[in-house]
Amino acid sequence: MIDQKGVSAIVLVIVLLLLLIIGGGGFYVYKQKQGQNLPQATTFDNIDLNEEVVVFLFQTVPRLYHRVVLLNNELALISTELERIDELEGQYPSGKRIIDSERTLWLKLQKSLNLSVQSVRSTAESYYVAYMVNSEKGSELISENIGDFVSEIDSVLQESSQETRRLKTVSSQTLMERLKGLF
């Protein structure tokens, strides 16, 4: 037979487990909702935007936010490639002519992307200000102009990705290796 103390202990353990499960579930839901409202990156290495503007783009103009992320990634790839080319030039000065032609290609592409970044920055900030002053008129301004603006950015990104495609490495990591990399 189970005595009164044994039953009380079992009930206490069950109640504690239920509380832990409910608390964990609530925390999980909270984190999921918080993650949906804030972007993974609020600052970029190659694009100078205020965090408020980045969060605004993520929440209000996600198409433009996505393009900003892509522009930043393309610029990071090009910057890394230019550094690699500079190292090669130091190691192999006899290949200067080949290196110079490749550097010219990357610098031209970087300049094109930087022009697009300047345009994105000014447009994103004007969208942000217009929306903060009057959300209705700001939304109207965004919806009227966003299609053409995104198309311009896409054409620059397409031109860039044709060159940077060869720089991108395809990962052959397994799911477990990627999960380990997260932690």
Sequence and secondary structure as in RCSB ss.txt:
>XXXX:A:sequence
MIDQKGVSAIVLVIVLLLLLIIGGGGFYVYKQKQGQNLPQATTFDNIDLNEEVVVFLFQTVPRLYHRVVLLNNEL
ALISTELERIDELEGQYPSGKRIIDSERTLWLKLQKSLNLSVQSVRSTAESYYVAYMVNSEKGSELISENIGDFV
SEIDSVLQESSQETRRLKTVSSQTLMERLKGLF
>XXXX:A:secstr
   HHHHHHHHHHHHHHHHHHHHHHHHHHHHHHHHHHS S SS SS    HHHHHHHHHH HHHHHHHHHHHHHH
HHHHHHHHHHHHHHHH GGGHHHHHHHHHHHHHHHHHHHHHHHHHHHHHHHHHHHHHH HHHHHHHHHHHHHHHH
HHHHHHHHHHHHHHTTT       HHHHHHHH 
